[in-house]
């Protein structure tokens, strides 16, 4: 959902609510359908409070998932840069190969995994270049103390990278279950219908329109906000972008000449294996 579409949803919901109120007030009795306004207001307060409490908890849960996805993506990108440095202390036979595979890993995240997360098609697949680096590492025979320390450090960093990736991928699935969405929309619908019983032909039409329109704006905006937080990977405003991994790619490009270059990388610019 883009920012324009979100605004359209809010405006459309408000316009529909106002139109319904103006239509109902044509046949409504003087003073609204309620004979006891205080009692009606008390019931509405219960409805509104119930929706507000539920929406507040849901927003908190969705924001927590959103923040976990963001921090996971940043942690993954930071660990890739650290692994690149660690690779320079491994045996010369695998040093350049591992460095190149890390660049391919970062490219795959930016150009292949991120669009798949936005489309909701990533699934439970693993990054192929994560497997490639693991196979290369299995062929490594560290001999010197520095190489042995780098080998051990690489394994620790691999765990950190995979944990960061798991946090990033988790957010693509959404955390709000369907029953919660059902209750949210049911509550919003109940508030909307209840508001129509406040229709009063004796009140100015713009007062009635403002009354139900304000409620519609708040409720629809809350639902749109929950959707945005529950779907962090979207191309519109507020969506998470691979900024951290793109920054890591630029850092690796700058560092490559300092370590003797990477030679021919085993992937193309989008992270696909060559050949």
C-alpha positions in Angstrom: 0.0 0.0 0.0 1.5 3.3 -1.1 1.1 6.6 0.8 -1.4 7.8 -1.8 -3.5 4.7 -1.5 -3.4 4.9 2.3 -4.6 8.5 2.2 -7.3 7.5 -0.3 -8.5 4.8 2.1 -8.8 7.3 4.9 -10.5 9.9 2.8 -12.8 7.3 1.2 -13.8 5.8 4.6 -14.6 9.3 6.0 -16.6 10.3 2.9 -18.6 7.1 3.1 -19.3 7.7 6.8 -20.4 11.3 6.2 -22.6 10.3 3.3 -24.2 7.6 5.4 -24.9 10.0 8.3 -26.4 12.6 6.0 -28.6 10.0 4.4 -29.8 8.6 7.7 -30.5 12.0 9.2 -33.2 12.6 6.6 -35.5 10.1 8.3 -34.1 10.3 11.8 -36.4 11.6 14.5 -35.6 15.0 16.2 -33.0 14.5 18.9 -31.6 11.3 17.3 -32.8 7.8 17.7 -31.8 7.7 21.4 -34.2 8.9 24.0 -31.5 9.0 26.7 -28.4 10.7 25.4 -26.3 10.2 28.5 -26.9 6.5 28.4 -26.1 6.3 24.7 -22.9 8.3 25.2 -21.9 5.9 28.0 -22.4 2.9 25.7 -20.4 4.6 22.9 -17.6 5.3 25.4 -17.4 1.5 26.1 -17.2 0.8 22.4 -14.6 3.4 21.7 -12.5 2.5 24.7 -12.6 -1.2 23.8 -11.4 -0.4 20.2 -8.7 2.0 21.5 -7.3 -0.6 24.0 -7.3 -3.4 21.4 -5.8 -1.1 18.7 -3.1 0.1 21.1 -2.0 -3.4 22.0 -2.0 -4.3 18.3 0.0 -1.3 17.3 2.6 -2.0 20.0 2.9 -5.6 18.8 3.2 -4.6 15.2 5.7 -1.8 16.0 7.8 -4.2 18.0 7.9 -6.6 15.0 8.7 -3.6 12.6 11.6 -2.5 14.8 12.9 -6.1 15.1 12.9 -6.4 11.3 14.8 -3.0 11.0 17.4 -3.9 13.6 17.8 -7.4 12.1 18.5 -5.9 8.6 21.1 -3.5 10.1 22.7 -6.2 12.2 23.0 -8.5 9.2 24.6 -5.8 7.0 27.0 -4.9 9.8 28.0 -8.5 10.3 28.7 -9.0 6.6 31.2 -6.1 6.7 32.8 -7.6 9.8 33.1 -11.0 8.1 34.8 -9.4 5.1 37.5 -8.0 7.5 37.8 -11.4 9.3 38.3 -13.2 5.9 41.5 -11.3 5.3 43.1 -13.2 8.2 42.1 -16.6 6.9 44.4 -18.7 4.7 45.3 -17.1 1.4 43.8 -20.0 -0.5 40.2 -19.1 0.5 40.6 -15.4 1.4 39.7 -13.9 -2.0 37.0 -16.5 -2.6 35.2 -15.9 0.7 35.4 -12.1 0.2 33.8 -12.4 -3.2 31.0 -14.7 -1.9 30.3 -12.1 0.8 29.8 -9.4 -1.8 27.5 -11.8 -3.7 25.6 -12.4 -0.5 25.0 -8.7 -0.1 24.0 -8.2 -3.7 21.5 -11.1 -3.4 19.9 -9.5 -0.3 19.5 -6.1 -2.0 18.4 -7.2 -5.5 16.7 -10.5 -5.0 15.6 -11.1 -1.4 14.3 -7.6 -0.8 11.9 -7.6 -3.8 10.8 -11.1 -2.8 10.0 -9.9 0.7 8.0 -6.9 -0.7 6.0 -9.4 -2.9 5.6 -11.8 0.0 7.2 -14.6 -2.0 10.5 -15.1 -0.1 9.2 -18.1 1.9 11.6 -20.2 4.1 14.4 -20.3 1.5 18.0 -19.6 2.5 20.5 -17.3 0.9 22.5 -19.4 -1.6 25.6 -17.4 -0.9 25.4 -18.2 2.8 25.7 -21.9 1.8 28.5 -21.1 -0.6 30.6 -19.4 2.1 30.0 -22.3 4.4 31.2 -24.8 1.8 34.3 -22.7 1.2 35.0 -22.5 4.9 34.9 -26.3 5.2 37.8 -26.4 2.8 39.8 -24.1 5.0 42.7 -25.5 7.1 43.8 -22.8 9.5 47.4 -23.3 10.7 48.8 -20.2 12.3 47.3 -18.8 15.5 46.0 -15.8 13.6 44.2 -18.1 11.1 42.7 -20.2 13.8 41.4 -17.2 15.7 39.9 -15.8 12.5 38.3 -19.2 11.7 36.7 -19.2 15.1 35.6 -15.6 14.8 34.1 -16.2 11.4 31.9 -19.0 12.8 30.6 -16.6 15.6 30.0 -13.9 13.0 28.1 -16.3 10.8 25.7 -17.0 13.7 25.2 -13.3 14.2 24.5 -12.8 10.4 22.0 -15.6 10.3 20.3 -14.3 13.5 20.0 -10.9 11.9 18.7 -12.4 8.7 16.1 -14.4 10.6 14.9 -11.2 12.3 14.7 -9.5 8.9 12.8 -12.3 7.2 10.4 -12.7 10.2 8.8 -9.3 9.6 7.9 -10.2 6.0 5.4 -12.7 7.2 3.3 -10.3 9.4 2.6 -10.9 13.1 -1.1 -9.9 13.4 -3.2 -13.1 13.1 -6.4 -13.1 11.1 -8.7 -13.3 14.2 -7.2 -10.0 15.5 -7.9 -8.3 12.1 -11.4 -9.7 12.3 -12.0 -8.2 15.7 -10.5 -4.9 14.7 -12.8 -4.5 11.7 -15.8 -5.8 13.6 -15.2 -3.1 16.3 -14.7 -0.4 13.7 -18.0 -1.5 12.1 -19.8 -1.5 15.4 -18.6 2.1 16.1 -19.7 3.2 12.7 -23.2 1.8 12.9 -23.6 3.1 16.5 -22.7 6.6 15.3 -25.5 6.6 12.8 -28.0 6.4 15.6 -26.9 9.9 16.6 -28.3 11.3 13.4 -30.4 14.4 14.2 -32.1 16.5 11.6 -32.3 19.5 13.9 -28.5 19.8 14.1 -26.7 21.5 11.3 -25.5 19.0 8.7 -21.9 20.1 8.9 -21.9 19.4 12.7 -23.2 15.9 12.1 -20.7 15.4 9.2 -17.8 16.6 11.4 -18.9 14.3 14.2 -18.9 11.1 12.3 -16.1 12.2 9.9 -13.7 12.7 12.8 -14.4 9.3 14.2 -14.0 7.7 10.8 -10.6 9.4 10.2 -9.3 8.2 13.6 -10.5 4.6 13.2 -9.5 4.2 9.5 -6.1 5.8 10.2 -5.5 3.4 13.1 -6.3 0.4 10.8 -4.0 1.7 8.1 -1.2 2.3 10.6 -1.5 -1.3 11.9 -1.3 -2.5 8.3 1.8 -0.5 7.6 3.6 -1.8 10.7 2.5 -5.4 10.1 3.9 -5.1 6.5 7.2 -3.4 6.9 8.5 -4.3 3.4 6.6 -2.2 0.9 7.9 0.4 -1.6 5.8 3.2 -0.2 6.6 5.8 2.4 7.6 4.2 5.7 8.6 0.9 4.2 11.9 -0.7 5.1 14.6 -0.4 2.4 17.9 -2.3 2.1 19.8 0.9 3.0 22.1 -0.8 5.5 23.2 -3.6 3.1 23.6 -1.1 0.2 25.9 0.9 2.5 27.8 -2.3 3.2 28.2 -3.0 -0.5 29.7 0.5 -1.0 32.1 -0.1 1.9 33.2 -3.5 0.4 33.8 -1.9 -2.9 36.0 0.7 -1.3 37.9 -1.9 0.8 38.5 -4.4 -2.1 41.5 -2.5 -3.6 43.1 -2.3 -0.1 43.1 -6.1 0.2 44.5 -6.8 -3.2 41.2 -6.9 -5.1 38.6 -9.6 -5.4 39.2 -10.8 -8.9 36.3 -12.1 -10.9 33.3 -12.4 -8.7 31.2 -15.6 -8.9 28.0 -13.6 -9.4 26.6 -10.8 -11.5 25.4 -7.4 -10.3 22.1 -8.8 -9.0 23.7 -11.6 -7.0 22.9 -14.4 -9.5 25.6 -17.1 -9.9 27.6 -16.8 -13.1 27.4 -19.8 -15.5 
